[in-house]
Amino acid sequence: MRPEIAGLDLRLRRRSVLWYSVGMACYAYLIVAMYPTVRSDSSLESLAANNPELLALFGVSGSLTSPTGWLSGNLYTNFLPLLVLLMTVSYGAAAIAGQSTDGTLGLVATLPLRRRRIALEKVAALIVLSLPLAVVTLACALAGRAFDLEVSTSALVGTTVTVVLLGIDHGLLAMLVGTTSSSRGLAVGLTSAWAAASYLVSSLAPVVDWARALRPASLFYWAVGDGQLDSGPSTAAYLVLAGVAIVLTGLLLAMVERLDIG
């Protein structure tokens, strides 16, 4: 049986996905192309050395002019994951809670499909939505070799995977909160608050003691906050991020079965 529900949800968002991806590609390519002009900039090194706490808020730690430091500080620890989350959290909140509010979920529920099938198709759509921004950024980062931006291919691919998993985890959380509360606004608010706290803990961990102690609870830490571009994500990072997705999917399926669809 064809995934009609996932296909419909994706078609409704195809234009926003396209334009977000085009914008992300332009930005990522600009960052990559700028590298030859900044790699010997001593003022950036001084900025990083003299203001570690301030730069940590933007996910920057260590050298800003090294290839991995430049990509991390301008793409992978902040801009890319935040945009991926914007895409997945907005869909996750709208997928069930939003459709329940506007009355379309009741129409979907009349189709000859089990509720679990409907939920799984929406999870599949969420996974697809998490990919485009990460993939175009990876392509631009790999093109960085033409600009002397040498970063390990395996580390880039691995970090791209963890960013995708990060987006899926937060999208699933938004979907679960929306299903439980039937409130799209609450789903966006709670998930965004959790993502912001997770980001701050991961970013401040290198310079703030209390954040360092909490970083294992941060999904941002497992995805992009542990020097992933230098040596690639650890096996533990993949297991944590994938495990969270599996647990949230299981909870979502259980809650959908109990959902009162008017």
C-alpha positions as CSV (number, residue, x, y, z in Angstrom):
1,M,0.0,0.0,0.0
2,R,1.3,3.4,-1.0
3,P,2.1,5.9,1.8
4,E,-0.7,8.4,0.8
5,I,-0.7,10.3,4.1
6,A,3.0,10.8,4.2
7,G,2.9,11.8,0.5
8,L,0.2,14.4,1.1
9,D,1.9,15.9,4.1
10,L,5.2,16.2,2.1
11,R,3.4,17.8,-0.8
12,L,1.9,20.4,1.4
13,R,5.4,21.4,2.6
14,R,7.3,20.9,-0.6
15,R,7.7,24.6,-1.4
16,S,9.0,25.6,2.1
17,V,11.4,22.7,2.0
18,L,12.6,23.7,-1.4
19,W,13.2,27.4,-0.5
20,Y,14.8,26.6,2.9
21,S,17.1,24.2,1.1
22,V,18.1,26.8,-1.6
23,G,18.7,29.4,1.1
24,M,20.7,26.9,3.2
25,A,22.8,25.9,0.2
26,C,23.6,29.5,-0.6
27,Y,24.6,30.3,3.0
28,A,26.7,27.1,3.4
29,Y,28.5,27.7,0.1
30,L,29.3,31.3,1.2
31,I,30.7,30.1,4.5
32,V,32.9,27.6,2.7
33,A,34.0,30.0,0.0
34,M,35.0,32.6,2.7
35,Y,37.4,30.3,4.4
36,P,40.6,31.2,2.5
37,T,40.2,34.8,3.5
38,V,39.8,34.1,7.3
39,R,42.1,31.1,7.9
40,S,45.1,33.4,8.7
41,D,43.1,36.1,10.4
42,S,44.7,36.6,13.8
43,S,41.9,38.9,15.0
44,L,39.5,35.9,14.9
45,E,41.9,33.9,17.0
46,S,42.2,36.7,19.5
47,L,38.4,37.0,19.7
48,A,38.1,33.3,20.4
49,A,40.9,33.4,23.0
50,N,39.6,36.5,24.8
51,N,35.9,35.8,24.8
52,P,35.4,32.0,25.2
53,E,32.1,32.4,27.2
54,L,30.6,34.7,24.7
55,L,31.5,32.6,21.7
56,A,30.3,29.5,23.6
57,L,26.8,30.8,23.4
58,F,27.1,30.4,19.6
59,G,28.5,26.9,19.9
60,V,32.1,28.0,19.2
61,S,35.0,26.6,21.1
62,G,38.7,26.3,20.3
63,S,40.2,27.7,17.2
64,L,37.8,29.6,14.9
65,T,40.1,29.6,11.9
66,S,40.9,25.8,11.7
67,P,38.8,24.0,9.1
68,T,36.7,22.1,11.7
69,G,36.4,25.2,13.9
70,W,35.2,27.3,11.0
71,L,32.5,24.8,9.9
72,S,31.5,24.1,13.5
73,G,31.2,27.7,14.5
74,N,29.3,28.8,11.4
75,L,27.3,25.8,10.4
76,Y,27.2,22.6,12.3
77,T,26.9,23.5,16.0
78,N,24.3,26.2,15.5
79,F,22.8,27.3,12.2
80,L,22.2,23.9,10.6
81,P,20.7,22.1,13.6
82,L,18.5,25.0,14.5
83,L,17.1,25.2,11.0
84,V,16.6,21.5,10.9
85,L,14.7,21.7,14.2
86,L,12.6,24.5,12.8
87,M,11.5,22.2,10.0
88,T,10.9,19.1,12.1
89,V,9.4,20.7,15.2
90,S,6.9,22.7,13.1
91,Y,5.8,19.6,11.3
92,G,5.8,17.5,14.4
93,A,3.5,19.9,16.2
94,A,1.2,20.2,13.2
95,A,1.1,16.6,12.1
96,I,-1.5,15.5,14.7
97,A,-2.3,18.3,17.1
98,G,-2.6,20.8,14.3
99,Q,-4.8,18.6,12.2
100,S,-6.9,17.8,15.2
101,T,-7.5,21.5,15.8
102,D,-8.5,22.3,12.2
103,G,-10.6,19.2,11.9
104,T,-8.7,17.4,9.2
105,L,-7.4,14.6,11.5
106,G,-11.0,13.3,11.8
107,L,-11.2,13.0,8.0
108,V,-7.9,11.2,7.9
109,A,-9.1,8.8,10.6
110,T,-12.0,7.7,8.5
111,L,-9.7,6.2,5.9
112,P,-9.4,2.4,6.0
113,L,-6.1,2.6,7.9
114,R,-5.1,1.6,11.4
115,R,-4.1,4.5,13.7
116,R,-0.6,3.1,14.0
117,R,-0.3,3.2,10.2
118,I,-1.3,6.8,10.1
119,A,1.2,7.7,12.9
120,L,4.0,5.7,11.2
121,E,3.4,7.5,7.9
122,K,3.7,10.8,9.7
123,V,6.9,9.7,11.3
124,A,8.2,8.7,7.8
125,A,7.3,12.2,6.6
126,L,9.1,13.7,9.5
127,I,12.2,11.7,8.6
128,V,12.1,12.9,5.0
129,L,11.7,16.5,6.1
130,S,14.8,16.3,8.3
131,L,17.1,15.4,5.3
132,P,17.2,18.2,2.7
133,L,18.9,20.9,4.8
134,A,21.5,18.5,6.2
135,V,22.2,17.0,2.7
136,V,22.7,20.3,0.9
137,T,25.0,21.5,3.8
138,L,27.0,18.3,3.5
139,A,27.4,18.8,-0.2
140,C,28.7,22.3,0.3
141,A,31.1,21.2,3.1
142,L,32.5,18.5,0.8
143,A,33.0,21.2,-1.9
144,G,35.2,23.0,0.6
145,R,38.2,21.1,-0.6
146,A,38.3,23.5,-3.5
147,F,38.8,26.3,-0.9
148,D,41.4,24.5,1.2
149,L,38.7,23.6,3.7
150,E,39.9,20.0,4.5
151,V,37.6,18.1,6.9
152,S,37.4,14.3,7.1
153,T,34.6,13.0,4.9
154,S,33.6,10.3,7.4
155,A,33.4,13.0,10.1
156,L,31.2,15.2,7.9
157,V,28.9,12.4,6.9
158,G,28.7,11.1,10.5
159,T,27.9,14.6,11.9
160,T,25.3,15.0,9.2
161,V,23.6,11.8,10.3
162,T,23.6,13.0,14.0
163,V,22.1,16.3,13.0
164,V,19.4,14.5,11.1
165,L,18.7,12.3,14.2
166,L,18.7,15.4,16.4
167,G,16.0,16.9,14.2
168,I,14.0,13.6,14.2
169,D,14.2,13.4,18.0
170,H,12.8,16.9,18.5
171,G,10.2,16.4,15.8
172,L,9.0,13.3,17.5
173,L,8.9,15.0,20.8
174,A,6.7,17.8,19.3
175,M,4.4,15.2,17.8
176,L,4.1,13.3,21.1
177,V,3.4,16.4,23.1
178,G,0.8,17.5,20.5
179,T,-0.8,14.1,20.5
180,T,-1.0,14.1,24.3
181,S,-2.2,17.6,24.8
182,S,-4.1,18.2,21.5
183,S,-2.3,21.6,21.5
184,R,-0.1,22.7,18.6
185,G,1.1,25.7,20.6
186,L,2.1,23.7,23.6
187,A,3.9,21.2,21.4
188,V,6.0,23.9,19.8
189,G,6.6,25.7,23.1
190,L,7.7,22.8,25.2
191,T,9.8,21.3,22.4
192,S,11.5,24.6,21.7
193,A,12.2,25.2,25.3
194,W,13.8,21.8,25.6
195,A,15.8,22.4,22.5
196,A,17.0,25.8,23.8
197,A,18.1,24.3,27.1
198,S,19.8,21.4,25.4
199,Y,21.7,23.8,23.1
200,L,22.8,26.0,26.0
201,V,24.1,23.1,28.0
202,S,26.0,21.7,25.1
203,S,27.4,25.1,24.1
204,L,28.4,26.2,27.5
205,A,29.9,22.9,28.7
206,P,33.5,23.7,27.6
207,V,33.6,26.8,29.7
208,V,31.0,26.4,32.5
209,D,31.2,23.7,35.2
210,W,27.5,23.2,35.8
211,A,26.8,22.8,32.1
212,R,29.7,20.3,31.8
213,A,28.0,18.1,34.4
214,L,24.7,18.2,32.6
215,R,25.9,17.7,29.0
216,P,25.1,13.9,28.9
217,A,21.4,15.0,29.1
218,S,21.7,17.3,26.1
219,L,20.8,15.9,22.7
220,F,22.8,18.7,21.1
221,Y,25.9,17.4,22.9
222,W,25.5,14.0,21.4
223,A,24.8,15.4,18.0
224,V,27.3,18.3,17.5
225,G,28.8,19.3,20.8
226,D,31.5,16.8,21.4
227,G,34.0,17.6,18.6
228,Q,32.2,15.5,16.0
229,L,33.8,17.2,13.0
230,D,37.3,16.4,14.3
231,S,36.9,12.7,14.9
232,G,33.4,11.8,13.9
233,P,30.5,11.0,16.2
234,S,31.0,8.2,18.8
235,T,29.1,5.0,18.8
236,A,27.4,6.1,22.0
237,A,26.2,9.3,20.2
238,Y,24.5,7.2,17.5
239,L,23.0,4.9,20.1
240,V,21.6,7.7,22.3
241,L,20.1,9.7,19.4
242,A,18.6,6.6,17.7
243,G,17.4,5.2,21.0
244,V,15.6,8.4,21.9
245,A,13.9,8.3,18.5
246,I,12.8,4.7,19.0
247,V,11.4,5.4,22.5
248,L,9.5,8.5,21.4
249,T,8.1,6.6,18.4
250,G,6.9,3.8,20.7
251,L,5.2,6.3,23.1
252,L,3.7,8.1,20.1
253,L,2.1,4.9,18.8
254,A,0.7,4.1,22.2
255,M,-0.8,7.6,22.6
256,V,-2.3,7.7,19.1
257,E,-4.2,4.5,19.9
258,R,-5.8,6.3,22.9
259,L,-6.4,9.6,21.1
260,D,-10.0,10.9,21.0
261,I,-10.5,12.0,17.4
262,G,-13.6,14.1,17.0
